[in-house]
Amino acid sequence: MSDMDLREDIKTMDQPETFAFSPENQAEVAAIVAKYPQGRQRSAVMPLLDMAQRQSSGWLPRAAMDHVAELLGMPPVRVYEVATFYTMYNLKPVGRLHVQICTNVPCWLRGAPEIVRAAQDVLGVAFGQTTEDGAATLTEVECLGACANAPVMQVNDDLYEDLTYDTAKAVLEALLKGETPPIAGSQAGRRGACPCHGATTLKDLAGDYVAQDSVKESAKPKAKAKTAKSAEAGKETT
């Protein structure tokens, strides 16, 4: 969807007339604003917009942006500039599950088209659309910041990495059914951003991590260890 199309949608969609933070969030707002020096409270605009979005079921109504502007003593247009610049803010309603799939170069080379196909098969919608029951929205994004573990899909706040068609489909089907999904992170057994064949450095910190692909590596014959010389007698020991 183009920026022009989005602006037209915003103009025509039903917008709530008012917004106010809940009592619980009001306390959190005060704590966030207090982190900034006097006169620099405007720096809190991004976390406050995020909080407003979470309170509004995943999107930012204009009334919420106006309320944040009033709290921080900012012209509303300055808040609109932030909200329209960062893709983390949703200016139209989204489903209970916001499924975002990266299609940028690293993910594309590692199989992003298959992840897109899996999402479309499960959800039955294309990019920029929401399922009829409001359960999920599918969004194409440029980067999710986990290029080393591509391809990647984000569902709400969780990243699912090292995906295949089958693992992406399993994650989405479980979430739609309300079941406990696979643990977020690598779906191929990778620990953090270790190489796919297992850790090559800092192995003591990597623990017992063994990636699926490392099984092939372990089957290769090992080179014989070199003999060591005794420092005292100069004799070879094995």
Secondary structure, DSSP 8 states (H G I E B T S, - for coil): --HHHHHHHHHHS---S-----HHHHHHHHHHHTTS-TT-GGGGHHHHHHHHHHHTTT---HHHHHHHHHHHT--HHHHHHHHHH-TTS-SS---SEEEEEE-SHHHHHTTHHHHHHHHHHHH---TTEE-TTSSEEEEEES--S-GGG-S-EEETTEEEES--HHHHHHHHHHHHTT-----SEESSS--TT--TT--SS-HHHHTT---TTHHHHHTS-------EE-TTT--EE-
